[in-house]
């Protein structure tokens, strides 16, 4: 049942052919957390990741070698009710009712210049009580693209993290959102991958190989995961899966799921690869933020939601 076609990197395409529309950026409080402080927080997170990994050498994804997993599940269709039930009962962990357990309890970095969450916030008109998805949620705090909306705008959502070690950290944050140790894919499958993690350096953060840490996780269509929690509308989708972004997007039925704004990492897969998928289904490229691209529904005009 392992999906041998899961991509491991795409050619990076040139962005100089794209004309990017302008979104006015508000004045930012420079007293907010600085990038250097964010790096320090990430170093703390990295050390915790390393500690958990050393204490659980063969940590595998939720559902692997689990007798509760139904036989023949890989043949079920994305809209199958029994697939919804299996995902809900085995993989979905409900929002926490406990107090947050954050490295930075003051949450100053939530609206920092480093994360630039205010750009998506402006596009959505500072809406409250929305719903997000973050695929590649990591530890759920440092560099999170959704914690701002959860804390400041009282949203809830779905956090998807395939790395079992990072998922352990995510679960410990007590986020007020559904969390899931799995990956997104067009079909029910399993993925075996080599985990990487960001490590803070003196002046920058860089990816490090976590000593050939190989793990296997289950993958599910987004439609099936949302069906398990009773959602069809997503206000903000953050997608950062190290080159597999087009693969995930191709598995989304946009006729059945409404996603208003997407923030997608493009430095590996290429910006053109994303545009080729999203423009035909009604999205416009609104802005790039470093290695991320923001796409919005064409019905969202002038940074305000209709």
BELHUPE-V112690 format. One record per residue. N is the residue number from 1. RES is the residue in one small letter. SS is DSSP state (alpha for helix, beta for strand, coil for the rest). PHI is phi in whole degrees, -180 to 180 (999 if undefined). Layout:
n->(N,N)
res->(RES,RES)
ss->(SS,SS)
phi->(PHI,PHI)
//
This chain:
n->(1,2,3,4,5,6,7,8,9,10,11,12,13,14,15,16,17,18,19,20,21,22,23,24,25,26,27,28,29,30,31,32,33,34,35,36,37,38,39,40,41,42,43,44,45,46,47,48,49,50,51,52,53,54,55,56,57,58,59,60,61,62,63,64,65,66,67,68,69,70,71,72,73,74,75,76,77,78,79,80,81,82,83,84,85,86,87,88,89,90,91,92,93,94,95,96,97,98,99,100,101,102,103,104,105,106,107,108,109,110,111,112,113,114,115,116,117,118,119,120,121,122,123,124,125,126,127,128,129,130,131,132,133,134,135,136,137,138,139,140,141,142,143,144,145,146,147,148,149,150,151,152,153,154,155,156,157,158,159,160,161,162,163,164,165,166,167,168,169,170,171,172,173,174,175,176,177,178,179,180,181,182,183,184,185,186,187,188,189,190,191,192,193,194,195,196,197,198,199,200,201,202,203,204,205,206,207,208,209,210,211,212,213,214,215,216,217,218,219,220,221,222,223,224,225,226,227,228,229,230,231,232,233,234,235,236,237,238,239,240,241,242,243,244,245,246,247,248,249,250,251,252,253,254,255,256,257,258,259,260,261,262,263,264,265,266,267,268,269,270,271,272,273,274,275,276,277,278,279,280,281,282,283,284,285,286,287,288,289,290,291,292,293,294,295,296,297,298,299,300,301,302,303,304,305,306)
res->(x,x,x,x,x,x,x,x,x,x,x,x,x,x,x,x,x,x,x,x,x,x,x,x,x,x,x,x,x,x,x,x,x,x,x,x,x,x,x,x,x,x,x,x,x,x,x,x,x,x,x,x,x,x,x,x,x,x,x,x,x,x,x,x,x,x,x,x,x,x,x,x,x,x,x,x,x,x,x,x,x,x,x,x,x,x,x,x,x,x,x,x,x,x,x,x,x,x,x,x,x,x,x,x,x,x,x,x,x,x,x,x,x,x,x,x,x,x,x,x,x,x,x,x,x,x,x,x,x,x,x,x,x,x,x,x,x,x,x,x,x,x,x,x,x,x,x,x,x,x,x,x,x,x,x,x,x,x,x,x,x,x,x,x,x,x,x,x,x,x,x,x,x,x,x,x,x,x,x,x,x,x,x,x,x,x,x,x,x,x,x,x,x,x,x,x,x,x,x,x,x,x,x,x,x,x,x,x,x,x,x,x,x,x,x,x,x,x,x,x,x,x,x,x,x,x,x,x,x,x,x,x,x,x,x,x,x,x,x,x,x,x,x,x,x,x,x,x,x,x,x,x,x,x,x,x,x,x,x,x,x,x,x,x,x,x,x,x,x,x,x,x,x,x,x,x,x,x,x,x,x,x,x,x,x,x,x,x,x,x,x,x,x,x,x,x,x,x,x,x,x,x,x,x,x,x)
ss->(coil,beta,coil,coil,coil,coil,coil,coil,coil,coil,coil,coil,coil,coil,coil,coil,coil,coil,coil,coil,coil,coil,coil,coil,coil,coil,coil,coil,coil,coil,coil,coil,coil,coil,alpha,alpha,alpha,alpha,alpha,alpha,alpha,alpha,alpha,alpha,alpha,alpha,alpha,alpha,alpha,alpha,alpha,alpha,alpha,alpha,alpha,coil,coil,coil,coil,coil,coil,coil,coil,coil,coil,coil,coil,coil,coil,coil,coil,coil,alpha,alpha,alpha,coil,coil,coil,coil,coil,alpha,alpha,alpha,alpha,alpha,alpha,alpha,alpha,alpha,alpha,alpha,beta,beta,coil,coil,coil,coil,coil,coil,coil,coil,coil,coil,coil,coil,coil,coil,alpha,alpha,alpha,alpha,coil,coil,coil,coil,coil,alpha,alpha,alpha,alpha,alpha,alpha,alpha,coil,coil,coil,coil,coil,coil,coil,beta,beta,beta,beta,beta,coil,coil,coil,coil,coil,coil,coil,coil,coil,coil,coil,alpha,alpha,alpha,alpha,alpha,alpha,coil,coil,coil,beta,beta,beta,beta,beta,coil,coil,coil,alpha,alpha,alpha,alpha,alpha,alpha,alpha,alpha,alpha,coil,coil,coil,coil,coil,beta,beta,beta,coil,coil,beta,beta,coil,coil,coil,coil,beta,beta,beta,beta,beta,beta,beta,beta,beta,beta,beta,beta,coil,coil,coil,coil,beta,beta,beta,beta,beta,beta,beta,beta,beta,beta,beta,beta,beta,beta,beta,beta,coil,alpha,alpha,alpha,alpha,alpha,alpha,alpha,alpha,coil,coil,coil,beta,beta,beta,beta,beta,beta,beta,coil,coil,coil,coil,coil,alpha,alpha,alpha,alpha,alpha,alpha,coil,coil,coil,coil,coil,coil,coil,beta,beta,beta,beta,beta,beta,beta,beta,coil,coil,coil,coil,coil,alpha,alpha,alpha,alpha,alpha,alpha,alpha,alpha,alpha,alpha,alpha,coil,beta,beta,beta,beta,beta,beta,beta,coil,coil,beta,beta,beta,beta,beta,beta,coil,coil,coil,beta,coil,coil,beta,coil,coil)
phi->(999,-68,-87,-77,-92,-61,-71,-125,110,-129,-67,-79,-99,-68,-101,-72,-89,-94,-102,-94,-62,-99,-117,-63,-100,-73,-65,-110,-70,-72,-81,-66,-57,-86,-55,-65,-70,-62,-61,-62,-63,-68,-63,-64,-64,-62,-64,-68,-58,-62,-67,-62,-63,-68,-89,-142,-61,-116,-66,-112,-69,-57,95,-70,58,-104,-67,-76,-69,-66,-67,79,-60,-67,-97,-76,-81,-56,-93,-73,-59,-69,-71,-54,-65,-64,-61,-63,-81,-108,-105,-85,-106,-71,-56,-80,-102,-84,-66,-55,-124,-107,-62,-117,-59,-72,56,-65,-78,-60,-117,-76,-66,-66,-86,56,-65,-64,-67,-65,-58,-66,-58,-91,66,57,-66,-110,58,-87,-134,-119,-129,-126,-97,96,-77,54,-87,82,-134,-69,67,-63,-93,-126,-60,-55,-68,-68,-81,-86,-114,61,-82,-128,176,-133,-110,-112,-139,-76,-71,-60,-70,-63,-62,-59,-66,-59,-61,-74,-77,62,-65,-91,-147,-66,-128,-151,-93,-169,-127,-99,-158,-65,-137,-65,-162,-120,-126,-106,-144,-103,-78,-128,-149,-80,-120,-79,-111,-66,-125,-157,-109,-141,-75,-127,-75,-89,55,56,-72,-105,-141,-123,-136,-83,-127,-140,-66,-59,-56,-70,-66,-66,-62,-68,-114,72,-123,-129,-120,-125,-80,-147,-121,-100,-126,-142,-130,54,104,-94,-58,-62,-60,-66,-63,-66,-91,-97,-90,-71,-77,-108,-125,-99,-123,-80,-135,-123,-117,-129,-71,-127,-70,-100,-78,98,-65,-63,-63,-72,-61,-63,-87,-86,-61,-65,-105,100,-116,-120,-75,-96,-170,-111,-127,61,-92,-107,-121,-107,-112,-128,-60,-64,-76,-92,-117,55,76,-121,-83,-78)
//
